[in-house]
Structure formats: structure tokens, C-alpha cells
């Protein structure tokens, strides 16, 4: 996932379960509870890309072996 003008670089990141839950919950809040007409400008990615990442985080939380 790359924001506007960003490259499609990939980064490895190690998070504890609590950190992953915090990231998941924050992203869920941003995606579902905040109405931003300029979502991509404020957040840095399109809403659809943020939702895609949210689904990936949720899958990882549901199944720790998921990739």
C-alpha cells in the first residue's frame, strides 16, 4: 500500500499483540468513526487502502499464523 506520491516500498515491522490491537483499533476508528471529506489528504492513503490494511490486521489478530 502506498500513499499518493509514495513508493511501494515494503517494511518489516515487529509488533506485540497489544501494539497490533492498538494499531487495529486506531485504524478502525479512523476508517469508520471519522467523517473526513478529504480522507486521503489528511490520512495519507485512500480510504479503500486503509480498509484493506484494516482487514489484513484483523486477519492477523484472528489467526496469528496468517500472513
N, C-alpha and C positions, 0 to 999 in steps of 0.2 A: 504494500500500500504506500503510495507516495502522494504527498500534497501537491498543490499547484506549484510548479517551478522546481519541485524537489526531484532528486534522482530516486530510482527504485532500489536504493541500497538496502541491504539486509543486515540486521544486527542480532547477535545472540545476547540474551539477557537472562540472568538467573534471578528468580523471584521466589520468596517464601509463599506459602499458601495464603497467609494473611495479606501480603502485599498484592498478590494476584486478586484476591477478593476486593481489596480497596480499589484497585485499578478497574476491575469489572464494574463495581458499584458506581464509581465516578463516571465511567463512560456511559453506563445505563442512564444515569441522571442527566447527563448532557444530551444524550440522544432522545430521551423520552419526556423529560420534565421541563426542559427549557425550550421555549419557542423563539428561535433565532431566525429572522428573515435572512440574515447574512451568515448562516451557519458556517459555510466553508471559509469565509473571510475571518471569522472570529476563532474557529476551532482549528483551521488549517487543512482540513480534508473535507470532502463531500460527505453529507450525512449517510449516504449509501455505503461509503467506505468505512465510516465509523461503525455502522450497524454490522457490517461484515466482520470487522475486528471484534465487536462485542459477541457475536455468535462464536467466533473462534475461542475467545476467552471463556465463555460459558461452557463450551465443549471440553475445554481443558480442565475446568473445575469439576465437571461431571464425571470425567474419565481421565485420571492422571496419566494414563498411557497414551492418550490421544495426542496427535501431532498437528 
